[in-house]
Amino acid sequence: MIRIGLLSPLYVLSISILGTVGLNCSDLARVAPSLIPNASVYAVQDYPANTTFKAAPEFAGIRSVCVLPLRSLLQHLLDFQGSIRGLASSTEWSGRFAMVGNGGDSGGVNFPDMGVPLSKSVYSKRIIKAHYGKQAAHNYWIGCSSGGKQGLKEVQAYPNEFDGVIAGAAAQWWTHLQAASYRQNFLLDSVASPGHLVANDTALIGPGFDYFEYQILNKTTVGTFDGNEMVLEELLKVADATDPGQANAIEGNIQSFLRRYPANLAISDGYRLFPVPGMNHCGGGTSASSFGAASQLPLSDGGLGQSSDFDKDHDMILAMIAWVEEGIAPDVIIGTKYINDTKPAGIEFQRKLCPHPKQGKFIGGDSTSADSFKCL
């Protein structure tokens, strides 16, 4: 039975061509351009098991993988490049496929997120089938911020694409997010004010002014949007009506997705929201925000986001897999706060993250232990 669920602030857990002989890494490089429009492979490398993958940082002791960097110009409009990383050998493949969503305006595959033996790709299921000679048994989406929005969009617009979706801190109301960014940074915190963020801070404030200048007003020359509150409100109406790029993911009716499940399915059987009090955007903050979600840091960078224990009670990805593949819905996720947000430094405290509307209530005992809390 397939499930859908949601883990948040906002975390959403939604569970919702060639022959039968797979291709090796070198052959895959030769065939890939026929599988992805206008793709060109500019390098290919097999890494045997227990060797070190030369990345930044390096990852030692990896499973044997095929690394396939490529570049594609889709319909001569969208230029992207990246690498298919983590294509395990056919004897080691778990049969799972996972896509990792973008955070902000960027994208990529994060190796710590691959702790579960997931074969992750930012590209196509066709590559998976070509490499292994068969389709994945289960398909997952993992993302936070814009990646969380993309996960919700998959459930809403493409309900048959993924069996499980983890959508964290989803920036799903894109039109209003841009209006709020512009309002805060240009109308409330004017250019002359101490709180004003400059262009280099756009990772914090979002595109905002660029969004209205080029996507709503459809300007084709470089300029700077400069509108007052009245202008902003009028343009926001246009943005809501047109939704450029269909970037909003706010359709609450997911019956097309739930139709895959039994007719008597309760919403909590297919979708769960796990608030994380005190967590910053996608992680960090004063909370127990490390629970194996998207955007985990490697241990060399502190390991923030990584679960303390590799099991379904502590790790969100494993919880999703258990829900999808075994029908075991997560009633609690144990989050961890590391000392100085550094996993090797040890655990500062742990908390039970509860599915809404339940809350983790202190029932007595050691306040640093998750066992001292109960979901009520």
C-alpha positions in Angstrom: 0.0 0.0 0.0 1.3 3.5 -0.9 1.0 6.4 1.5 1.3 10.1 1.5 2.3 12.2 4.5 3.7 15.6 5.5 6.5 16.7 7.8 7.0 20.4 8.4 7.6 23.8 9.4 6.7 23.3 7.0 7.5 19.6 6.4 5.3 17.6 4.0 5.7 13.8 3.9 3.6 12.7 1.0 3.4 9.1 0.3 1.4 8.7 -1.9 12.8 1.9 -23.0 15.3 -0.2 -23.2 15.7 -3.9 -22.8 15.9 -5.9 -19.6 19.6 -5.9 -19.4 21.1 -2.7 -17.8 23.9 -0.6 -19.2 27.2 -0.1 -17.5 28.5 3.4 -16.8 30.4 3.8 -20.1 27.5 2.5 -22.2 25.1 4.7 -20.2 27.2 7.8 -21.2 26.8 6.8 -24.8 23.1 6.3 -24.6 22.2 9.2 -22.3 21.9 11.8 -25.1 19.1 9.8 -26.7 17.2 9.7 -23.4 17.4 13.3 -22.4 16.7 16.0 -25.0 19.8 17.7 -26.4 22.0 16.2 -23.6 25.7 15.9 -23.9 27.9 13.9 -21.5 31.2 15.6 -20.8 32.7 13.0 -18.4 31.9 9.6 -17.0 33.5 7.7 -14.2 33.0 4.4 -12.4 34.0 4.4 -8.7 34.6 0.9 -7.3 33.3 0.1 -3.8 35.3 1.4 -0.8 37.0 4.1 -2.7 36.9 7.9 -2.3 34.7 10.1 -4.5 36.5 13.3 -5.3 33.9 15.9 -4.5 33.9 18.9 -2.2 34.1 17.6 0.4 35.4 14.1 -0.4 33.3 11.1 0.5 35.3 8.0 1.5 34.2 4.4 1.6 31.3 4.8 -0.8 29.4 2.1 -2.5 30.3 1.5 -6.1 28.6 4.2 -8.1 28.5 5.6 -11.6 29.0 9.4 -11.8 27.6 10.9 -15.0 28.0 14.6 -15.4 26.0 16.0 -18.3 24.6 19.2 -19.8 21.3 19.6 -21.6 19.7 22.5 -23.5 16.0 21.6 -23.2 14.0 22.9 -26.1 16.8 25.5 -26.5 15.3 27.4 -23.6 16.4 25.9 -20.3 20.1 25.2 -19.9 21.0 23.0 -17.0 24.0 21.0 -16.0 24.8 18.6 -13.2 25.7 15.0 -12.5 23.8 11.9 -12.0 25.4 10.7 -8.8 24.9 7.6 -6.8 23.9 5.1 -9.4 24.8 2.0 -7.5 25.8 -1.2 -9.2 22.9 -3.5 -10.1 23.8 -6.0 -7.4 23.6 -3.3 -4.7 20.6 -1.2 -5.9 17.7 -1.1 -3.5 15.2 -0.7 -6.3 14.4 2.8 -5.1 14.5 6.1 -7.1 14.6 9.5 -5.5 14.5 13.0 -6.8 15.9 15.9 -4.8 14.2 19.2 -5.1 15.8 22.6 -5.4 16.3 24.9 -2.5 15.8 28.5 -3.5 16.9 29.0 -7.1 19.6 26.3 -7.1 19.6 22.5 -7.2 21.8 19.6 -6.6 22.2 16.2 -5.0 23.4 16.1 -1.4 25.4 13.0 -0.5 24.4 12.9 3.2 20.8 12.7 2.0 21.7 9.4 0.3 22.3 7.7 3.6 19.4 5.4 2.8 20.4 3.3 -0.2 18.4 5.5 -2.6 19.6 5.9 -6.1 19.2 9.7 -6.5 19.0 11.6 -9.7 18.0 15.1 -10.6 17.1 13.9 -14.1 15.0 11.2 -15.6 13.6 7.8 -14.7 14.7 6.8 -18.1 18.3 6.9 -17.0 17.5 4.6 -14.1 15.8 2.1 -16.4 18.7 2.3 -18.9 21.2 1.6 -16.2 19.4 -1.2 -14.4 17.3 -2.6 -17.2 14.1 -2.1 -15.1 12.1 0.6 -13.5 12.4 1.5 -9.9 10.0 -0.4 -7.6 9.4 2.8 -5.5 9.8 6.5 -6.4 10.4 9.2 -3.8 10.7 13.0 -3.7 12.7 14.7 -1.1 13.0 18.5 -0.8 12.8 21.6 1.3 11.9 25.3 0.6 11.4 25.5 -3.2 12.1 21.7 -3.1 9.2 21.4 -0.7 7.0 23.3 -3.1 8.0 21.1 -6.0 7.1 18.1 -3.9 3.6 19.5 -3.3 3.3 20.3 -7.0 4.1 16.8 -7.9 1.3 15.5 -5.7 -1.2 18.1 -7.0 -0.3 18.1 -10.7 1.4 14.7 -11.3 -0.2 12.3 -8.8 1.2 9.2 -10.4 4.8 10.2 -10.5 5.9 9.5 -6.9 4.9 7.0 -4.2 6.3 9.1 -1.3 7.0 12.9 -1.0 8.8 14.7 1.8 8.1 18.4 1.4 9.8 20.7 4.0 9.1 24.4 4.6 7.3 24.5 1.2 7.4 27.9 -0.5 4.2 26.9 -2.3 2.4 30.3 -2.5 5.1 31.7 -4.8 3.2 34.8 -5.9 2.6 36.0 -2.4 6.1 35.1 -1.3 7.5 37.4 -3.9 5.1 40.2 -2.9 6.1 39.8 0.8 9.8 39.8 -0.1 9.5 43.1 -2.0 7.2 44.7 0.6 9.5 43.8 3.5 12.8 44.8 1.8 11.8 47.8 -0.2 8.6 49.3 1.3 9.2 48.6 5.0 13.0 48.4 5.1 13.9 51.0 2.5 17.3 51.2 0.8 18.5 53.7 3.4 17.3 51.7 6.5 19.6 49.4 8.5 17.5 46.4 7.8 17.7 46.7 4.0 19.2 43.7 2.3 21.4 44.2 -0.7 21.6 42.1 -3.9 24.1 39.7 -2.4 21.4 38.8 0.2 18.8 37.6 -2.3 19.2 34.1 -0.9 17.5 35.5 2.2 14.8 37.6 0.5 14.0 35.8 -2.8 13.8 37.3 -6.2 11.0 39.8 -5.2 11.7 42.8 -7.4 13.0 40.7 -10.3 9.8 38.7 -10.2 7.6 41.6 -10.8 9.9 43.4 -13.2 10.4 40.4 -15.6 7.7 37.8 -14.9 4.7 40.0 -14.2 5.5 43.2 -16.2 7.3 41.0 -18.7 10.1 43.5 -19.3 12.6 42.3 -21.8 15.4 44.8 -21.0 17.3 45.1 -17.8 15.7 47.4 -15.3 14.7 47.9 -11.7 11.2 47.5 -10.4 10.1 50.4 -8.2 6.5 50.3 -7.1 4.6 51.5 -4.1 2.1 49.5 -2.1 -0.8 50.4 -4.5 1.2 49.2 -7.5 2.3 46.1 -5.7 -1.3 45.1 -4.8 -2.4 45.6 -8.4 0.5 43.5 -9.7 -0.1 40.8 -7.1 -3.7 40.4 -8.6 -2.1 39.9 -12.0 0.4 37.4 -10.5 -2.4 35.4 -8.9 -4.4 35.4 -12.1 -1.6 34.4 -14.4 0.8 32.4 -12.1 3.8 32.6 -14.4 5.4 29.3 -14.8 2.6 27.7 -12.8 5.0 28.2 -9.8 2.2 28.1 -7.1 1.5 24.8 -5.5 -1.7 25.7 -3.6 -4.3 23.2 -4.9 -5.8 21.7 -1.8 -7.7 19.0 -3.6 -5.4 16.0 -4.0 -8.1 13.4 -4.7 -6.3 12.4 -7.8 -3.4 11.3 -5.7 -5.6 9.7 -3.0 -7.6 7.9 -5.6 -4.7 5.5 -5.7 -5.6 4.3 -2.2 -8.6 2.5 -0.7 -12.0 4.3 -0.9 -12.3 4.5 2.9 -8.8 6.1 3.3 -8.8 8.8 6.0 -6.7 11.9 5.3 -4.4 11.0 8.2 -3.8 7.6 6.5 -2.3 9.4 3.5 -1.0 12.8 4.7 0.7 13.9 7.9 2.1 17.2 9.0 4.9 17.2 11.6 5.5 20.8 12.9 9.0 21.4 14.3 8.7 24.2 16.9 11.8 26.5 16.9 13.3 25.4 13.6 14.7 27.9 11.2 13.9 27.6 7.5 14.7 24.0 6.6 16.8 23.4 9.6 18.8 24.8 12.5 17.4 27.1 15.1 16.7 26.3 18.8 14.9 23.1 18.1 15.5 19.4 17.7 15.7 20.0 13.9 18.0 17.0 12.9 15.8 14.1 11.8 17.1 12.9 8.5 15.2 15.4 6.3 16.4 17.2 3.1 19.4 19.5 3.2 21.5 17.4 5.6 25.1 18.6 6.0 28.1 16.2 5.7 29.8 15.3 8.9 32.8 17.4 7.7 30.5 20.4 8.0 28.9 19.4 11.3 26.3 17.0 10.2 23.3 19.3 10.9 20.1 17.6 9.8 21.4 14.1 10.0 19.4 11.8 12.2 21.0 10.6 15.5 20.0 6.9 14.8 19.5 5.3 11.4 16.0 3.9 11.9 12.4 4.9 11.1 11.8 6.5 14.5 14.6 9.0 14.1 15.1 9.4 10.3 12.3 10.9 8.2 13.4 9.2 5.0 13.3 5.8 6.6 9.9 6.7 8.1 8.6 7.5 4.7 10.0 4.3 3.2 8.4 2.2 6.0 5.1 4.0 5.4 5.2 3.4 1.6 6.6 -0.1 1.5 5.4 -1.7 4.8 2.2 0.3 5.5 3.6 1.6 8.9 2.5 5.2 9.3 4.8 7.4 11.4 3.1 8.4 14.7 6.2 10.2 15.9 9.6 11.4 14.7 12.4 11.9 17.2 14.3 15.0 16.4 17.8 15.9 17.8 19.5 19.1 18.8 23.3 18.6 18.6 25.7 20.5 20.7 26.7 23.6 18.7 24.7 22.1 15.9 27.5 19.7 15.3 26.7 16.0 15.3 30.2 14.7 16.4 30.0 17.0 19.5 27.1 14.9 20.8 23.4 15.3 21.6 22.2 18.4 23.5 18.6 17.2 23.7 15.9 15.3 21.8 12.2 15.9 21.3 9.2 14.0 19.9 7.8 15.6 16.8 4.1 14.8 16.6 1.7 14.7 13.7 -0.7 17.7 13.8 -2.8 18.4 15.8 -1.0 16.5 18.5 1.8 18.2 20.5 4.7 16.8 22.4 3.9 17.4 26.1 6.4 17.1 28.9 5.3 14.2 31.3 8.3 14.4 33.7 11.8 13.1 33.9 15.0 14.2 32.1 14.1 17.2 30.0 16.8 16.4 27.5 15.3 13.0 26.7 12.6 12.4 24.1 11.2 9.7 26.5 10.1 12.5 28.8 7.6 13.7 26.2 4.4 12.3 24.9 2.3 13.1 21.8 -1.0 14.3 23.2 
